[in-house]
Amino acid sequence: MRARDIMTPVVVAVGRDEPVSAIARLLMDKKISAVPVRDDQQRLCGIVSEGDLIRRISNDADDRRPWWLRMLSNNSQEASDFLKAHGRTAADIMTKNVVTVDADMEISAVAQKLETNRIKRVPVMDGDQMIGIISRSNLLQVIAGQKSKMNLTTTPNDQVLRKQVHDHLSQQNFASHGSLNVIVDNGIVELWGWIETEPEREALLLAAREVDGVLEVRDHFGKISPWVWGT
């Protein structure tokens, strides 16, 4: 399998001028832990995570770091910390040096990149366009879904079917969470993500079965309360 086979397609992104309060609400509403930031040309220019937002809780007057650690900090780091704590827009608080992977990278290499860079998620690029995000949970979905048989190959038909299922589900009004992911193996569709009600679960499963070529649909949805953050 390659990155494009397990990624969560990007359906949510913000602009550089998006207010911090709106980003926090978006993460909660969509049950996601980070959102990419795009410039006016729709190019990836950064990413805002829960961690970036949480840093706003601290400020210079409440800096409890040891004095010797503050002395070792350089001006650049102090400026960055100030922006994270006081910034008002995505451009102020986003992580700018974003590690990315190519859409055709093998998932073993993706896992290695996450581990090497000690990050939880990585944008997936097709040329200069961001087309998805892979998180640690996406890799765990592959392992959990395969159970005892570790088949890490995918066919062109599966790739087409995966896009068709994901597009069909994303068009439904009840599929509102940004964590929805689809993995396809020989016509068997596995659905991952979060739902808030049982009717939502049943509707998503039924919608997936409606797509031509789907042989079976497996339910891996987790149920979560509306006020709890996911992923």
Order of alpha helices (4+ residues) and beta strands (2+ residues): alpha-beta-beta-alpha-beta-beta-alpha-alpha-alpha-alpha-beta-alpha-beta-beta-alpha-alpha-beta-beta-alpha-beta
